[in-house]
């Protein structure tokens, strides 16, 4: 069984969804037969690598909210993360461009370390408040997970994996993704948003037992992020 997951490092519900998905998968009897593939989806391809706004300021501008209303939105997201066992420091988040972070994940995939790279990038972004567009942050994460930092540095200085990142996003759009996280099981079942672990388990079990066209097994869409924002 293959499960493809489209996500962005800057999407809080992608981090929550990944944690809930893994909790559901852990309860699946045949979990050792599941191959998980992480795919790229950038919510804001035009984002700056050195943004001059924090997350609250960005949200306030995007939604026409006051700064306090935007901070309240961030607190709600932090509570959702806490329920999944994650710690978010939304006031410290640097909402930067994620292209190079995605390229690291693509490079790590060849070593079977894409999921590990993604976890470290999420933690750097949402918990530590680090700018994941900076080469020093990416190189530090690469070193932490045992990658060749010289090779990673060379990759960052090239255009390697950029076309792959763009192609994977286009692929998600063709499959009907309206936002992320977006999970596709055996190219037959789709699950949208940060569903609870039980919903992921049910979807995985159904895909394991049945053959059907691609359908949404998540019921009401869980929280997710689109280009117009997160909800």
C-alpha positions as CSV (number, residue, x, y, z in Angstrom):
1,X,0.0,0.0,0.0
2,X,1.2,3.5,-0.9
3,X,0.1,6.7,0.8
4,X,1.1,10.0,-0.7
5,X,0.9,13.1,1.5
6,X,1.0,16.6,0.0
7,X,2.0,19.3,2.5
8,X,3.8,22.5,3.1
9,X,6.3,23.2,5.9
10,X,4.5,26.5,6.6
11,X,1.1,24.8,7.1
12,X,0.2,24.3,10.7
13,X,-2.5,21.7,9.9
14,X,-0.1,19.7,7.8
15,X,2.1,19.2,10.9
16,X,-0.9,18.3,13.0
17,X,-2.2,16.1,10.2
18,X,1.1,14.3,9.9
19,X,1.1,13.5,13.6
20,X,-2.5,12.3,13.6
21,X,-2.0,10.2,10.5
22,X,1.0,8.5,12.1
23,X,-1.1,7.8,15.2
24,X,-3.8,6.2,13.0
25,X,-1.2,4.3,10.9
26,X,0.4,2.9,14.1
27,X,-2.9,1.1,14.9
28,X,-3.1,-0.5,11.4
29,X,-2.3,-4.2,11.6
30,X,-0.4,-4.2,8.3
31,X,1.4,-0.9,8.9
32,X,4.7,-2.5,7.9
33,X,3.3,-3.0,4.3
34,X,2.6,0.8,3.9
35,X,5.0,3.0,1.9
36,X,4.5,6.7,2.8
37,X,5.6,9.2,0.2
38,X,5.9,12.9,1.1
39,X,5.1,15.4,-1.7
40,X,5.5,19.1,-2.1
41,X,2.8,21.8,-2.0
42,X,3.8,25.4,-1.5
43,X,1.0,27.6,-0.2
44,X,2.8,30.8,-1.0
45,X,5.5,30.3,-3.7
46,X,6.1,34.1,-3.8
47,X,6.9,34.3,0.0
48,X,10.1,36.2,0.9
49,X,13.1,34.3,2.1
50,X,13.6,37.1,4.7
51,X,10.1,38.3,5.5
52,X,9.5,41.6,7.3
53,X,6.2,40.5,8.9
54,X,5.5,38.0,11.7
55,X,2.7,35.5,11.5
56,X,0.2,37.7,13.3
57,X,0.9,40.7,11.1
58,X,0.6,38.5,8.0
59,X,-2.7,37.0,9.1
60,X,-4.1,40.5,10.0
61,X,-3.3,41.8,6.6
62,X,-4.6,38.7,4.8
63,X,-7.9,38.6,6.6
64,X,-8.5,42.2,7.4
65,X,-8.2,41.5,11.1
66,X,-6.7,43.4,14.0
67,X,-3.4,42.2,15.4
68,X,-5.2,40.9,18.5
69,X,-7.7,39.0,16.4
70,X,-4.8,37.5,14.5
71,X,-3.0,36.5,17.7
72,X,-6.2,34.9,18.8
73,X,-6.3,32.8,15.6
74,X,-2.8,31.7,16.4
75,X,-3.7,30.7,19.9
76,X,-6.5,28.5,18.5
77,X,-4.0,26.8,16.2
78,X,-1.6,26.3,19.1
79,X,-4.4,24.6,21.1
80,X,-5.1,22.3,18.2
81,X,-1.5,21.4,18.0
82,X,-1.3,20.8,21.7
83,X,-4.2,18.3,21.4
84,X,-2.0,16.4,18.9
85,X,1.0,16.4,21.2
86,X,2.8,19.3,19.5
87,X,4.1,22.6,20.8
88,X,3.6,25.6,18.6
89,X,5.1,29.0,19.3
90,X,3.1,30.9,16.7
91,X,4.3,34.3,17.9
92,X,7.9,33.3,16.9
93,X,7.1,31.8,13.5
94,X,9.0,33.3,10.5
95,X,6.6,32.9,7.6
96,X,9.3,32.5,4.9
97,X,9.6,30.8,1.5
98,X,9.7,27.0,1.7
99,X,11.2,26.1,-1.7
100,X,14.6,25.1,-0.4
101,X,13.1,23.2,2.6
102,X,11.1,21.2,0.1
103,X,14.2,20.6,-1.9
104,X,15.9,19.2,1.2
105,X,13.0,16.8,1.6
106,X,13.3,15.6,-2.0
107,X,17.0,15.0,-1.6
108,X,16.4,13.2,1.7
109,X,13.9,10.9,0.0
110,X,16.7,9.1,-1.8
111,X,18.1,8.0,1.6
112,X,14.7,7.2,3.1
113,X,14.9,10.2,5.4
114,X,12.2,12.5,3.9
115,X,9.8,12.0,6.8
116,X,12.6,12.7,9.2
117,X,13.6,15.8,7.4
118,X,10.0,17.0,7.3
119,X,9.6,16.5,11.1
120,X,12.8,18.6,11.8
121,X,11.7,21.3,9.4
122,X,8.2,21.5,11.1
123,X,9.8,21.7,14.5
124,X,12.2,24.4,13.4
125,X,9.4,26.4,11.9
126,X,6.6,26.1,14.4
127,X,8.4,25.4,17.7
128,X,11.8,27.0,17.5
129,X,10.7,30.0,15.3
130,X,13.6,29.6,12.9
131,X,13.7,30.8,9.3
132,X,13.7,27.5,7.2
133,X,14.6,29.5,4.1
134,X,18.1,30.1,5.4
135,X,20.9,27.8,4.2
136,X,22.4,27.4,7.7
137,X,19.1,26.1,9.1
138,X,18.7,23.6,6.3
139,X,22.3,22.5,6.6
140,X,22.0,22.0,10.3
141,X,18.9,19.9,9.8
142,X,20.7,17.9,7.1
143,X,23.6,17.2,9.5
144,X,21.2,16.2,12.3
145,X,19.6,13.5,10.2
146,X,22.9,12.2,8.9
147,X,23.0,13.7,5.4
148,X,26.1,14.8,3.5
149,X,26.1,18.5,4.2
150,X,28.6,19.2,1.4
151,X,26.2,17.6,-1.1
152,X,23.3,19.5,0.4
153,X,25.2,22.8,0.2
154,X,25.9,22.0,-3.5
155,X,22.2,21.3,-4.0
156,X,21.2,24.6,-2.5
157,X,23.5,26.4,-4.9
158,X,21.9,24.7,-7.9
159,X,18.4,24.3,-9.3
160,X,18.2,20.7,-8.3
161,X,14.7,19.4,-7.3
162,X,13.0,22.7,-8.1
163,X,11.1,21.2,-11.1
164,X,10.2,18.2,-8.9
165,X,8.7,20.5,-6.3
166,X,6.6,22.4,-8.9
167,X,5.6,19.2,-10.6
168,X,4.3,17.6,-7.4
169,X,2.1,20.6,-6.6
170,X,0.7,20.4,-10.1
171,X,0.0,16.7,-9.6
172,X,-2.0,17.5,-6.4
173,X,-4.1,20.0,-8.3
174,X,-4.9,17.4,-11.0
175,X,-6.0,15.0,-8.3
176,X,-8.4,17.6,-6.9
177,X,-6.6,19.0,-3.9
178,X,-8.1,22.2,-2.7
179,X,-5.5,22.7,0.0
180,X,-3.2,20.7,2.3
181,X,-2.6,18.4,3.9
182,X,-4.0,16.1,1.3
183,X,-3.6,12.3,1.6
184,X,-4.0,9.8,-1.3
185,X,-4.1,6.1,-0.6
186,X,-3.3,3.8,-3.5
187,X,-4.5,6.5,-5.9
188,X,-8.0,5.3,-4.9
189,X,-8.9,7.2,-1.7
190,X,-8.5,10.8,-0.8
191,X,-8.5,12.3,2.7
192,X,-8.4,16.0,3.2
193,X,-7.2,18.0,6.2
194,X,-6.0,17.3,9.6
195,X,-8.4,14.5,10.5
196,X,-8.3,12.7,13.8
197,X,-6.3,9.4,14.0
198,X,-9.5,7.3,13.9
199,X,-10.5,8.8,10.5
200,X,-7.1,8.0,9.0
201,X,-7.2,4.5,10.4
202,X,-10.7,4.0,8.9
203,X,-9.5,5.3,5.5
204,X,-6.4,3.0,5.5
205,X,-8.4,0.0,6.4
206,X,-11.0,0.7,3.7
207,X,-8.3,1.1,1.1
208,X,-6.8,-2.1,2.2
209,X,-10.0,-4.1,1.8
210,X,-11.8,-2.5,-1.1
211,X,-11.2,-1.3,-4.7
212,X,-13.0,1.9,-5.5
213,X,-12.5,5.1,-7.5
214,X,-10.9,8.0,-5.7
215,X,-13.3,9.2,-3.0
216,X,-13.1,11.4,0.0
217,X,-13.3,9.2,3.1
218,X,-12.8,12.0,5.6
219,X,-16.5,13.1,6.0
220,X,-16.5,16.8,6.7
221,X,-13.1,18.2,5.7
222,X,-10.7,18.6,8.5
223,X,-8.8,21.8,9.1
224,X,-6.4,22.5,6.3
225,X,-4.5,25.3,4.5
226,X,-5.1,26.7,1.1
227,X,-3.6,29.6,-0.8
228,X,-6.3,31.9,0.7
229,X,-5.4,30.8,4.2
230,X,-6.0,28.1,6.8
231,X,-9.3,27.1,8.2
